[in-house]
Amino acid sequence: MRYLFDDYALDTDRRELHRATDVIVVTPQVFDLLDYLIRNRERVVSKDDLTNAVWNGRIVSDAALTTRLNAARSAIGDTGEKQRLIKTLPRKGFRFVGAVREVPRRTVDPLGSAVQRSDTMSSSSTAPRLSIVVLPFANLSGEREQDYFVDGVTESLTTDLSRISGSFVIGRHTAFTYKGKAVDLKRIGRELNVRYVLQGSVQRGGNLVRVNVRLVDAETTNHLWAERFDKPVADLFDMQDEIVSRLANSLNAQLIEVEARRADRALHPDAMDLYFQGMACLNKGRIPEYLAQARSFLERALALDPKNVEALVALANIDLNSGAFYLTDDPAARFAAAETALIKALSLAPQHARAHRHLGHVKIFTNRAAQGLAECEQALALDRNLASAHGSIGMAKYFLGCGAETEAHIQNALRLSPRDTDAFIWMIIAGHAKLQLGADEEAVARFRRSMDINRNHPRVNFYLAAALALLGSLDEAKAAVQAGLMLDPNFTLRTLRRFNAHAASNNPTFIAGGKRVYEGMRMAGVPER
């Protein structure tokens, strides 16, 4: 068996510790100590446990045990101060806290090629979901001094992809052993036991930097996704951050879609298969049909695994959307259901960034905007690429009567994820903030931008109609109402009043802005009931 963690591999058959291609020499007792801690990583092991397993029950002094623990930590790049991988719990014992992946050892056939043992499945079956290696990007500029920038993009992207919930990303030290070499992607997939390989290149010409990336299926070498970024040369490090953030957000959505297609072919889908299928439906849009499909998948996932954090968070997001977009007669109940699910998810995974963001969104919609803003800031502290948290902060500012501050947060969200499935929602928020400020022409521009992004969302037509009516463009406003009614024939002023009855904010500026929207819709001809 091989245990993979961080940039290391512990090979229990060969009794070797590897970092990338290098063998790290350790004493037998240090190897056994690492082996025991990793195999028992789900619990705290006591001093007695260690002495029985490693020293066959012989009496071992605290000093000798500390010496071996320090040697083990040193071998895997940890320290007694940081305790990043091996944690000491005073008066209780020790625990290996690093993320570990178990990989069956491969043997070598007489021709020298790597093969799986006969009692294991193929590489494509054992590779974890969302497992990926980011190969060192190629520097096509022909300028060696650009290597630091190119390598920086590779390293930062490796770090940021590891923030995707449920992902397994090969460490950069291992990935960089392939730098400058001709690569066989299938072989890399087998060697590292990953499903996906990300390749890329960076080219600088004049005042422009071009980044090309492609996502490849490691089993088939089929190209799954490709993207190109052209950016003017400004501050290289700011530009590097922006490129990496955009790539990470795009890949997050793309990997969910690919995993959902795999799950659709599964004869006996497990909870995570169903989660990916549910997320793929949710990413299609916030209309009742897609939300219902997503809910079905996610409820089945939770029936199989009631503590599946990802499914809990996604189901809460559906309830949140149902309440926020007037898709229910009782939005308060939907917000309450979302909050209950998110509190449970955070009890299981306190550092889950999207759970904090969704909880913030719920609080914003239930007259607790200041608390919601704090939750969203916590989400960003955990995941700097979480563009939706910026969008929610912009909305919180609007609910707090500070619409003038909303636009900057919306632009931050779009900078991080310009093609986000939520981008149309962010533009709706920006439009409402402009209406709050009386900047009706700018509101019209924001609502039109939202429609350009997503023409299947009916509500934006009614918001656009309100803004046009307030500007005096009644013919255009009435046309917008008719377009909205074609998508949602049941929308009426009564719908809006019902939602406003569950006041999301008691801020006077927010309430005044809401009255302007209502009056604009009335002038535009939205049906009374």
matplotlib code that plots the C-alpha trace (Angstrom):
import matplotlib.pyplot as plt

x = [0.0, 1.1, -0.2, 0.0, -0.1, 1.1, 4.1, 5.0, 4.4, 4.8, 5.3, 4.6, 5.6, 9.0, 9.3, 10.3, 9.3, 9.3, 9.1, 8.5, 11.2, 13.5, 13.8, 14.0, 16.1, 14.5, 15.2, 12.9, 11.3, 10.5, 9.0, 6.9, 5.8, 4.7, 3.0, 1.0, 0.0, -1.2, -3.1, -4.8, -5.4, -9.1, -8.4, -6.0, -3.3, -1.9, 1.7, 0.9, -0.5, 2.7, 5.0, 3.0, 3.0, 6.5, 8.5, 6.6, 5.5, 9.0, 9.3, 10.2, 11.0, 9.2, 12.4, 13.0, 9.4, 9.8, 13.0, 11.4, 8.4, 10.6, 12.5, 9.2, 8.1, 11.4, 11.2, 7.9, 8.6, 6.6, 7.8, 6.7, 5.7, 3.6, 2.2, 0.8, 0.7, 1.3, -0.6, 0.2, -2.9, -1.6, -2.4, -4.2, -1.8, -1.0, -2.9, -1.9, -4.1, -2.9, -5.1, -4.2, -5.0, -4.5, -3.2, -2.7, 0.9, 1.6, 4.0, 6.2, 5.6, 8.5, 8.5, 8.9, 5.5, 3.5, 0.5, -2.1, -2.2, -4.7, -6.9, -7.5, -9.6, -8.2, -6.6, -9.7, -11.8, -9.6, -8.6, -10.5, -13.2, -11.8, -8.2, -6.0, -2.4, -1.4, 1.7, 4.2, 3.1, 5.3, 7.0, 6.6, 8.1, 11.7, 12.8, 14.2, 13.5, 9.8, 10.1, 9.4, 6.0, 5.1, 6.1, 4.1, 1.0, 1.4, 2.1, -0.7, -3.2, -2.2, -2.9, -6.2, -7.6, -7.0, -9.6, -12.3, -14.4, -13.6, -10.7, -7.4, -4.6, -1.1, 1.4, 3.6, 6.8, 5.7, 4.2, 7.4, 9.4, 7.7, 8.9, 10.6, 10.0, 8.0, 4.9, 2.6, -0.6, -2.0, 1.2, 1.0, -2.6, -1.5, 1.6, -0.2, -3.6, -5.5, -8.5, -7.5, -4.4, -4.3, -1.7, -1.0, 1.4, 2.2, 3.4, 4.4, 4.5, 4.9, 2.3, 0.2, 0.4, -1.5, -2.3, -3.7, -5.0, -6.6, -8.1, -7.5, -9.0, -6.0, -7.5, -8.6, -6.5, -9.7, -9.7, -12.5, -12.2, -9.9, -9.6, -7.4, -6.8, -5.3, -4.3, -2.4, 0.8, 0.4, 1.5, 2.6, 1.7, -1.8, -2.3, -1.1, -3.7, -6.5, -5.6, -5.3, -8.6, -10.5, -9.0, -9.9, -13.5, -13.9, -12.4, -14.6, -17.8, -16.2, -15.1, -18.6, -20.0, -17.5, -18.1, -21.8, -21.5, -19.4, -22.0, -24.8, -23.2, -22.9, -25.0, -25.2, -24.6, -23.4, -24.0, -21.3, -22.4, -25.8, -24.3, -22.5, -25.6, -27.6, -24.9, -24.9, -28.7, -28.3, -25.6, -27.9, -30.0, -32.3, -35.7, -38.2, -37.5, -33.7, -34.1, -36.6, -34.2, -31.3, -33.4, -34.3, -30.7, -29.5, -32.3, -31.3, -27.7, -28.7, -30.8, -27.7, -25.4, -27.2, -23.9, -22.8, -21.7, -21.6, -25.2, -26.4, -24.8, -26.2, -29.7, -29.6, -28.7, -31.8, -34.0, -32.2, -32.9, -36.6, -37.1, -35.0, -36.6, -40.3, -40.6, -42.6, -45.6, -43.7, -40.2, -39.6, -40.0, -37.5, -35.0, -35.4, -34.8, -31.7, -30.3, -31.0, -29.1, -26.2, -25.8, -25.6, -23.1, -20.9, -21.1, -19.5, -17.1, -16.6, -14.2, -16.6, -16.4, -19.6, -21.6, -20.5, -21.4, -24.9, -25.5, -24.6, -27.0, -29.8, -29.1, -29.1, -32.6, -33.9, -33.2, -29.8, -27.6, -24.8, -24.4, -24.7, -22.0, -19.7, -20.4, -19.5, -16.3, -15.5, -16.1, -13.6, -11.1, -11.4, -11.5, -10.2, -11.6, -15.2, -16.7, -20.2, -19.2, -18.3, -21.7, -23.4, -21.4, -22.6, -26.2, -25.7, -24.5, -27.7, -29.9, -28.2, -29.0, -25.4, -26.1, -23.3, -20.9, -22.5, -21.0, -17.4, -18.2, -20.1, -17.1, -14.8, -17.1, -17.0, -13.3, -12.8, -15.4, -16.6, -18.5, -20.0, -23.5, -24.4, -23.2, -26.7, -27.8, -24.9, -26.0, -29.6, -28.1, -26.1, -29.3, -31.3, -28.5, -28.7, -32.5, -31.9, -29.6, -32.1, -29.6, -32.3, -30.4, -27.5, -30.0, -31.4, -27.9, -27.3, -30.6, -29.9, -26.5, -28.2, -30.5, -27.6, -26.0, -29.2, -32.3, -34.2, -34.6, -38.1, -37.7, -35.1, -37.6, -39.9, -37.0, -36.0, -39.6, -39.7, -36.5, -37.7, -41.0, -39.3, -37.3, -40.6, -40.0, -43.4, -43.6, -40.3, -41.4, -44.6, -42.7, -40.4, -43.4, -44.8, -41.4, -41.4, -44.9, -44.0, -41.4, -43.5, -47.3, -48.0, -46.0, -48.1, -47.8, -49.4, -46.3, -44.1, -46.2, -46.1, -42.3, -42.1, -44.3, -41.3, -39.2, -35.6, -34.4, -36.0, -33.5, -35.4, -33.3, -33.9, -37.6, -37.8, -36.0, -38.4, -41.3, -39.7, -39.4, -43.1, -44.3, -42.2, -43.7, -47.2, -46.6, -45.2, -48.4, -47.4, -50.8, -52.3, -53.2]
y = [0.0, 3.6, 6.4, 9.8, 13.0, 16.5, 16.0, 12.6, 8.9, 6.2, 2.9, 0.1, -2.7, -1.3, 0.4, 3.7, 7.3, 9.3, 13.0, 13.3, 11.1, 11.3, 8.6, 10.0, 7.9, 7.2, 4.7, 1.7, 3.0, 6.4, 4.6, 2.4, 5.4, 7.2, 4.0, 3.6, 7.2, 7.3, 4.0, 5.2, 8.8, 8.7, 8.7, 10.0, 7.4, 7.3, 6.9, 3.3, 2.6, 3.8, 1.9, -1.3, -1.0, 0.4, -0.8, -4.1, -2.8, -2.1, 0.8, 3.9, 7.2, 10.4, 11.8, 8.9, 9.1, 12.9, 12.3, 9.8, 12.1, 15.0, 12.8, 11.8, 15.4, 16.5, 13.7, 15.0, 18.7, 19.3, 20.8, 20.5, 24.2, 24.1, 20.5, 20.7, 16.9, 15.3, 17.0, 16.5, 16.7, 17.3, 14.5, 12.6, 11.5, 12.1, 12.2, 12.4, 15.3, 15.5, 14.6, 11.1, 9.1, 5.3, 3.9, 0.1, -0.6, -1.4, -4.2, -4.3, -6.9, -8.6, -6.0, -3.2, -1.5, -0.6, -2.8, -3.0, -5.9, -8.5, -7.9, -4.2, -2.3, -0.3, 3.2, 4.9, 3.3, 3.9, 7.5, 9.8, 12.2, 15.7, 14.4, 16.6, 17.5, 20.9, 20.3, 23.1, 25.7, 26.2, 29.5, 30.3, 33.8, 32.6, 34.7, 32.9, 35.8, 35.1, 31.6, 33.0, 34.4, 31.2, 29.0, 31.3, 30.8, 27.0, 27.0, 29.4, 27.5, 24.3, 25.9, 27.5, 24.3, 22.5, 24.8, 23.2, 21.1, 17.4, 17.9, 16.0, 18.1, 16.6, 18.8, 21.2, 19.5, 16.3, 18.1, 20.0, 16.8, 16.8, 20.3, 20.5, 16.8, 15.2, 13.8, 10.8, 12.0, 8.5, 7.4, 10.5, 9.6, 6.0, 7.1, 9.7, 8.0, 11.2, 11.6, 15.0, 16.8, 20.5, 21.8, 25.4, 27.9, 31.6, 33.9, 37.5, 39.7, 43.5, 44.7, 41.6, 38.3, 35.3, 32.3, 29.1, 26.2, 22.9, 20.2, 16.6, 13.3, 11.3, 8.0, 8.8, 12.0, 13.6, 17.4, 18.4, 22.1, 24.9, 28.6, 31.5, 34.7, 37.8, 40.4, 43.7, 43.8, 45.8, 44.6, 41.1, 39.8, 41.4, 39.9, 36.5, 36.6, 37.5, 34.9, 32.2, 33.2, 33.1, 29.7, 28.2, 29.4, 28.2, 24.8, 24.4, 24.6, 22.5, 19.7, 19.5, 19.1, 16.4, 14.5, 14.7, 13.1, 10.3, 9.9, 9.7, 6.5, 4.9, 1.8, 2.2, 6.0, 6.8, 10.0, 11.9, 10.8, 12.2, 15.4, 16.1, 15.5, 17.8, 20.6, 20.3, 20.9, 23.8, 25.4, 25.4, 28.2, 29.3, 28.3, 26.0, 23.1, 23.0, 23.6, 20.7, 18.4, 19.4, 18.9, 15.3, 14.4, 16.0, 14.5, 11.1, 11.8, 12.7, 9.6, 7.5, 9.7, 12.1, 13.7, 14.5, 18.1, 19.0, 17.8, 19.6, 22.9, 22.5, 21.6, 24.7, 26.8, 25.5, 26.5, 29.9, 30.4, 29.4, 32.1, 34.8, 34.5, 34.3, 30.6, 29.7, 31.0, 30.8, 32.2, 32.3, 28.5, 28.0, 30.4, 28.6, 25.2, 26.5, 27.9, 24.6, 22.6, 25.1, 25.0, 21.2, 21.4, 23.8, 21.6, 18.9, 21.2, 24.5, 25.8, 25.2, 28.5, 28.1, 27.1, 30.4, 32.3, 30.7, 31.2, 34.9, 35.1, 33.6, 36.2, 39.0, 38.0, 37.6, 41.1, 40.3, 41.9, 43.0, 39.4, 38.1, 40.4, 39.0, 35.4, 36.3, 38.0, 34.8, 32.8, 35.0, 34.5, 30.8, 31.0, 34.1, 33.0, 32.7, 35.2, 34.7, 36.0, 39.3, 39.3, 38.7, 41.4, 43.8, 42.8, 43.2, 46.8, 47.4, 45.9, 48.2, 51.2, 51.6, 51.1, 53.3, 50.7, 47.8, 48.3, 47.8, 44.4, 43.3, 44.2, 42.2, 39.2, 39.6, 40.1, 36.7, 34.8, 36.7, 33.7, 32.6, 31.0, 33.6, 36.6, 37.6, 37.7, 40.0, 42.4, 42.3, 43.3, 46.1, 47.3, 47.4, 49.4, 51.9, 52.2, 52.8, 55.7, 57.1, 56.3, 54.8, 54.9, 53.0, 50.6, 49.9, 49.2, 46.7, 44.9, 44.7, 43.2, 40.6, 39.7, 39.3, 36.8, 34.8, 35.3, 32.6, 34.4, 36.1, 38.5, 40.7, 41.7, 43.1, 44.9, 46.4, 47.4, 49.2, 51.1, 52.1, 53.3, 55.4, 57.0, 57.7, 55.1, 53.5, 51.7, 49.9, 49.2, 47.6, 45.5, 44.3, 43.3, 41.2, 39.5, 38.7, 37.3, 35.0, 33.4, 33.6, 34.2, 34.0, 37.1, 39.9, 42.9, 40.6, 38.4, 41.3, 42.4, 38.9, 38.9, 42.4, 41.3, 39.3, 42.4, 41.5, 44.8, 47.5, 50.1, 53.2, 53.7, 50.0, 50.3, 53.5, 51.8, 48.9, 51.3, 52.8, 49.4, 48.6, 51.9, 51.4, 48.0, 49.4, 52.1, 49.6, 47.5, 44.5, 42.8, 43.5, 39.8]
z = [0.0, -0.7, 1.4, -0.4, 1.6, 0.9, -1.4, 0.2, -0.3, 2.3, 0.6, 3.2, 0.8, 0.1, 3.5, 1.8, 2.3, -1.0, -1.7, -5.4, -7.0, -4.0, -1.3, 2.2, 4.5, 7.9, 10.7, 11.0, 14.2, 12.5, 9.5, 11.8, 13.8, 10.6, 9.3, 12.6, 12.8, 9.2, 9.4, 12.6, 11.5, 12.3, 16.0, 18.7, 19.5, 23.0, 24.1, 25.1, 21.6, 20.0, 22.4, 21.8, 18.1, 17.4, 20.4, 21.0, 24.5, 25.8, 28.2, 26.3, 27.9, 27.0, 25.7, 23.4, 22.1, 21.5, 19.6, 17.3, 16.8, 16.0, 13.5, 11.9, 11.6, 10.2, 7.5, 6.2, 6.5, 9.7, 13.0, 16.6, 16.5, 13.4, 13.8, 10.3, 9.8, 13.2, 16.0, 19.7, 22.0, 25.5, 28.0, 25.3, 22.6, 18.9, 15.6, 12.0, 10.7, 7.1, 4.1, 3.0, -0.1, -0.2, -3.5, -4.1, -5.1, -8.7, -9.6, -12.7, -15.4, -17.2, -20.0, -17.4, -17.6, -14.6, -14.0, -11.3, -9.0, -10.1, -7.0, -7.7, -10.2, -13.1, -12.5, -13.9, -11.3, -8.3, -9.1, -6.7, -7.9, -8.5, -8.5, -10.6, -11.3, -12.5, -14.7, -14.9, -17.4, -20.4, -20.9, -24.6, -24.3, -24.9, -22.0, -19.0, -16.8, -17.2, -15.7, -12.2, -13.4, -15.2, -12.3, -10.0, -12.0, -11.7, -8.0, -7.1, -9.2, -7.5, -4.1, -5.2, -6.7, -3.4, -1.9, -4.0, -1.7, -2.1, -4.5, -4.4, -6.0, -6.4, -4.6, -6.6, -5.7, -7.3, -10.3, -10.9, -11.5, -14.9, -15.8, -19.2, -20.0, -22.8, -21.0, -21.6, -20.0, -19.6, -17.8, -15.5, -14.7, -13.7, -11.8, -9.8, -9.8, -10.9, -13.2, -14.7, -15.9, -16.4, -18.9, -19.8, -21.3, -20.8, -23.6, -23.2, -26.3, -25.9, -23.4, -23.5, -21.6, -23.1, -20.9, -22.6, -20.5, -21.2, -19.0, -20.1, -19.1, -17.9, -18.8, -22.4, -23.1, -24.4, -24.1, -21.7, -21.6, -22.9, -22.2, -23.2, -21.2, -22.7, -20.2, -20.5, -18.7, -15.5, -12.1, -12.8, -9.3, -9.4, -12.8, -11.7, -8.9, -11.2, -13.8, -11.1, -9.5, -12.8, -13.7, -10.3, -10.5, -14.1, -13.3, -10.3, -12.5, -15.3, -13.0, -11.5, -15.0, -15.9, -12.7, -13.2, -16.6, -15.1, -12.4, -14.9, -16.3, -12.8, -12.4, -8.6, -7.9, -4.4, -2.5, -4.2, -7.7, -6.8, -5.4, -8.6, -10.7, -8.4, -8.6, -12.4, -12.4, -10.0, -12.2, -15.2, -13.7, -10.9, -12.5, -10.8, -13.2, -12.5, -8.8, -8.6, -10.5, -8.2, -5.1, -6.2, -6.6, -3.4, -1.3, -2.6, -1.7, 1.8, 2.1, 1.4, 3.6, 6.0, 7.0, 3.4, 3.9, 0.2, -0.3, 2.8, 1.6, -1.9, -0.7, 1.6, -1.5, -3.3, -0.3, -0.3, -4.0, -3.6, -0.9, -2.6, -6.0, -4.9, -5.9, -2.8, -0.9, 2.4, 1.9, 5.7, 5.9, 3.1, 4.7, 8.0, 6.3, 4.6, 7.9, 9.7, 7.0, 7.0, 10.8, 10.6, 7.8, 9.7, 12.8, 10.6, 8.6, 10.4, 7.7, 4.8, 2.9, 0.8, 3.9, 5.5, 2.4, 2.1, 5.8, 5.3, 2.4, 4.5, 7.2, 4.7, 3.5, 7.1, 8.4, 9.7, 7.0, 9.3, 10.6, 7.0, 5.9, 8.6, 7.5, 3.9, 5.0, 6.9, 3.7, 1.8, 4.6, 4.0, 0.2, -1.5, -4.8, -3.6, -6.0, -4.8, -1.3, -2.9, -4.6, -1.3, 0.4, -2.3, -1.6, 2.2, 1.6, -0.5, 2.3, 4.8, 2.7, 1.5, -2.2, -3.2, -1.9, -3.8, -7.2, -6.1, -4.5, -7.6, -9.8, -7.5, -8.0, -11.8, -11.8, -10.1, -12.1, -15.2, -16.6, -13.3, -13.3, -10.7, -12.7, -13.8, -10.1, -9.3, -12.0, -10.6, -7.2, -8.8, -10.6, -7.4, -5.7, -8.5, -8.1, -4.4, -5.3, -7.9, -10.7, -12.9, -16.2, -14.7, -13.2, -16.7, -17.9, -15.1, -15.7, -19.4, -18.7, -16.5, -19.3, -21.7, -19.3, -18.6, -20.7, -18.9, -15.6, -15.6, -12.7, -14.3, -17.0, -14.3, -12.6, -16.0, -16.5, -13.2, -14.0, -17.5, -16.1, -13.5, -16.4, -18.3, -21.0, -20.6, -24.0, -23.4, -19.8, -20.9, -23.5, -20.7, -18.6, -21.5, -22.0, -18.3, -18.3, -21.2, -18.8, -15.7, -16.3, -12.6, -11.5, -10.2, -7.9, -5.3, -5.6, -4.9, -1.9, -0.5, -0.6, 0.8, 3.7, 4.9, 5.1, 4.5, 6.0, 8.1, 6.9, 5.8, 2.7, 1.7, 2.3, 0.2, -2.6, -2.5, -2.8, -5.9, -7.5, -6.6, -8.1, -11.2, -11.8, -11.2, -13.8, -16.2, -16.1, -14.0, -13.3, -9.8, -9.2]

ax = plt.figure().add_subplot(projection="3d")
ax.plot(x, y, z, "-o")
ax.set_aspect("equal")
plt.show()
